[in-house]
Amino acid sequence: MPADCAPGQTEAGGAVPARKNFVLTTVFFLAASLLFVGRPPLFDPDEGYYPAAAVEMAERGNWFDPVFNGQPRWEKPFAFYFAECLSFRLAGRSEFAARLPSLAAGLGLALTTLCIASLLFGPRAGALAGTFAATALQPVVYSRAAVPDMFLALFVALSLYGFLRGRSALDESGPASGRWLLFSYAAAGLAFLSKGPLGVILPAIAAGGYLAVSGDWRRLARLKLFSGTLLFLAVAAPWYVYMYAVHGGSFLDEHFLQRNVERYFTDRWQHPGPLYYYLPVLLAGAFPWTALVAAGVVSAVRKIFSGADLRQGAFPRPLTLVLSWLLGMLLFFSFSRSKLPNYVLPLYPAVLALAGWYAQSLAEKGRRSAGALVVWSTAGLAGLLIAVGAGLLSRKLDVPAATALFWLSPVGLVPIAAVYYQMRSNLRLWSYFCGASMAVFFCVVSGIAIGRIDRLQAVKSLSAASAEAIGPGEKIAVWRVWKPSFLFYSVRKIVRYDPERDPWGEQWEAGVRWILTRSGDLAEIRVRTGRDIASVREQGGLVLLRLEETEPLGGKSVY
């Protein structure tokens, strides 16, 4: 960085990070997320839905109309399903192909975080923020999951990056600002196609909050609202018009009212949580950068109230922008009646950019004591994770405590990094050391730990073991369990049977001969169906059984 650049300023043309920073972020991300990404089986229920639906859509020859188990699936738009279909076409039907779209989106989110932090706080802070985004716990987990959340997070971040680049170029009165602002609207359209109205609500919260707090409303007329809205509609509207033409008002009712409005304002979907629900989720999900995030938020608030958040490089009031992004989205999700951990993913570019800014400011100012506090706080969190996590994993997964400790052992490199910092006082190298430890941790968990947990392999193994035994006209019912990944592995439809509500005779007449259930339900099945069990395949607490064709003497179905 040139000597005439104040801390936090960008170099000339520094809105685009140096190639080495892109390479650094990419290497960290691939080390943490790529290895063994296809090894674990699909996790039910969430990962089971999207790949199975994509396989079914591809078989039907329609990549635009989401279908699962023969029924319309209108909860989310088509973008992620389309990406799944394309991935299966290119890489074959596998867990790796199912997770490849999320993996690509996760890399895109890490690189976008690098670009945002570089624009706001300079290339060195951007390099740190990119490393944090590539190795933080929750973003990596969802980069390795076949769910659409990383798509939403990526396109929301790209939309806001376009807003930042366009806003920073407005003073120059050149064509660049217009191009970037239009890019922002187009990215919001893709976010809308990834997860519905959140794709436009979230960028509007962050950008609108910044304009309001910074007093920059006078520039609203220059943000290309009319042409940008037309571009947004050109991207997002055609699919909705198509779905309405095919399915009518029932699609709009379920997609917008039931799956979005009711999900936000009611607890119909039974995902409640207290008002502060997302604060611990965000702090835990940012591990091992939790202490940097917390310290960065506190420091940013203090600077804003002291009037120190002035123009830095190409963008005015960058801390105000990041806090508007963070607090605006956090409050929006906190007041929702339905809460899930994955909802906070669009907040990570803001919090990790803030962490990169704070880490770089500590390094530039030589604040050794503040750096030591952050470093040793991180080491303490790592020790707590190992101590508490080993016991929880041992009990929950029924593995020896020594085995659970081995799985968590890479996290023990974080305290070792703290000792190194104490000797050398190099916060950047400490950050890269911690990032490398997280990469090793994810490799151990996905490559070794999950493969040794029998119950996680049950659906895949039972599907493979019964593939040849199940006749072409025979159907499978699920009894008191719901494993949507069974559709992906068996490539056949299943009947979701409720023994308290549904009469069994109708299912038998419809061709149900196989049942997927829990090990403890065999006696109940014999009584309710009135049939003996011809064969049983069992693994990990699940059972796939075949019923006898004829009732036993004196047998009677119970309805």
Secondary structure, DSSP 8 states (H G I E B T S, - for coil): --TTS-TT---TTTTS--HHHHHHHHHHHHHHHTTTTTSS---TTHHHHHHHHHHHHHHHT-SSS-EETTEE--SS-SHHHHHHHHHHHHH-SSHHHHHHHHHHHHHHHHHHHHHHHHHHH-HHHHHHHHHHHHH-HHHHHHHTSSSTHHHHHHHHHHHHHHHHHHHHHGGGTSHHHHHHHHHHHHHHHHHHHHHTTHHHHHHHHHHHHHHHHTT-GGGGGGS-HHHHHHHHHHHHHHHHHHHHHHHTHHHHIIIIIIIIIHHHH--TT-----TTTHHHHHHHHTTTSHHHHHHHHHHHHHHHHTT----BTTBS-HHHHHHHHHHHHHHHHHT-SS--GGGGGGGHHHHHHHHHHHHHHHHHHT-HHHHHHHHHHHHHHHHHHHHHHHHHHHHHHT--HHHHHHHHGGGGHHHHHHHHHHHH--HHHHHHHHHHHHHHHHHHIIIIIGGG-GGGGHHHHHHHHHTTTS-TT-EEEEES---THHHHHH-S-EEEE-TTTS-HHHHHHTTEEEEEEEGGGHHHHHHHH---EEEEEEETTEEEEEE-SS--TT-----
